[in-house]
Amino acid sequence: MDTTLLTYQNTQLTPEARWLVMQWSSLIGLDQSVECSLQTLFARLGLTYAQGRRAWDVLTGEKGENRERFVDIERLPSHGPGRPQSRYRLSAKLVKELADTLAPACEQHAEEIFTLAKTTRLSTAEDKVDLIEGGRLRSTGLTLPNRWLLMVLLAHADSPGIVTGLSVSAIHRLTGMSRYRITSQLNKLSDLGIIAHHQPGRYSPQASVRKTSIYLLDLAHPSLGTFKRAPLTIVSPPSTTNPKQTELVGGIVDAVMTSGVCRLQIEALLKEYDANKDSDSTVSDDTKDESKREHDPYREAKKYQERYNEIKMVFDLALSMLPNTRYLEGGIEELLKRYDAEDANWLLTSVHIDTCRLLTSSWNELKEGFSGPEQPQHDVIVATARRLGITPEYVIEAKPEQESEWASEKADNDTKALDGKPPTVEPITEQFSYHPLALLFYALSHHLAKQLQRDIIRNGHGDDEAMTYMLVPVFPNSPNGPTLPAFQLRSYGLRSEDADKEPTTTISRSLVSEDLKTYWQTHHQDCLSAINDEPDDATALDAQEPSDA
């Protein structure tokens, strides 16, 4: 099956037109012509006449903004009564553009795409469907537009079914649908449960790129194939007794933000305390006698100590949910500068994505204590950096001692290589120096992956091999109003035994008595102002140096 059209960008080609061209490519050939009636052509390509007619109007330029022709029509001479035949051929320009378009790396989901591409007909020629039944089929099943959109998502998804970096503008170029139609079709896929979770994109002036939407696809949905998957669902429930309690899965980003805010608050409090002590020591004895009744140093120090204890309690609470802070310090200030309170859910979804990638691809490494922040999985952390809009993602460095050894003994090694002898010094080993913010989020993902892995093994599911993991937020219905989301850790394995069973294991997590999200959101702006007011090192240095002018 030719999947080139899933990455071909042209806003004039609607899903119906793209579908016709894709089927033409598969059943006839891009560079081949066909002689038949339109009704016969549409049926041959697996389209109803109404679907084919809508596609044909676009391809022939009868509809669309620029009215570009994508089909060449040649009228054939008549050899008798009746309507003369025509020969149809895709335009040379379209064929060339498709040939120059690189096919997507969608082998991971080729089976699902092939299943979706089999048919789009709501009925067969022999089996007519009335308007009511046709409306029911359209509302409860996949129609051509949302089927094409789903194929585009699958073509750009990684192996667990996670789509990142695909903005609405990009979807518009890949489907020809308007923004309103894209939103409507995405909502339809979400209502059907095929999109398990959609985290809308975010724009932040502090970030170098827009944070595009994140789509989590349910690969076990029956619309994506008849092969059986064995799903395992592990639920991390929210706290329903106290709405100010935060879980590890949902609160890990709030914990790191709170730790950064508390660290800045403690630094500011200590500076203020030291400044007050210095001012007291410089006041004259006469002034001290006059203000002695109004100023009690012991009482002032006690207030500072109480405030310090309050911040320190929240600080320790946040740190208890986080990995070793030496992997966090470099990125926390960057995080405080770059993002606002509205980013928390998007960032949490980003952490969940990398958590599941580590569980899926590095299960044994996690279990043996590898793939940590000190030795991260390169492809995972680079994907994190790109998602966060960090450029460059990483810097390749070499150990200085290796460079000197390699330079001094290179000639000797070349001589030994000619003689068939092994070199005495190994080639320079690449070391990657990652951006602090990317390393921060990798550390959070690794920490959460280790926590979930322990829960999976503890509940007797640690022997499953080749499992694909996805962490999906669900919002349970509550008679008392909205509740915090629970998180389902879904794992899928292509196994035949017990495929119809859907075991669910509940993980009880230790609860946090402080609403960390409320805390850091309340104090974030004050701390951010303090950071921005501090002079940059380079700026301060420039101010000290005399100008050349």
Beta strands, then each sheet from edge to edge (+ up, - down):
strand 1: 34-35
strand 2: 71-75
strand 3: 86-90
strand 4: 162-163
strand 5: 195-199
strand 6: 214-217
strand 7: 230-236
strand 8: 394-397
strand 9: 431-434
strand 10: 468-474
strand 11: 486-493
strand 12: 504-506
sheet 1: 1+ 3- 2+
sheet 2: 4+ 6- 5+
sheet 3: 10+ 11- 7+ 12+
sheet 4: 8+ 9-
end
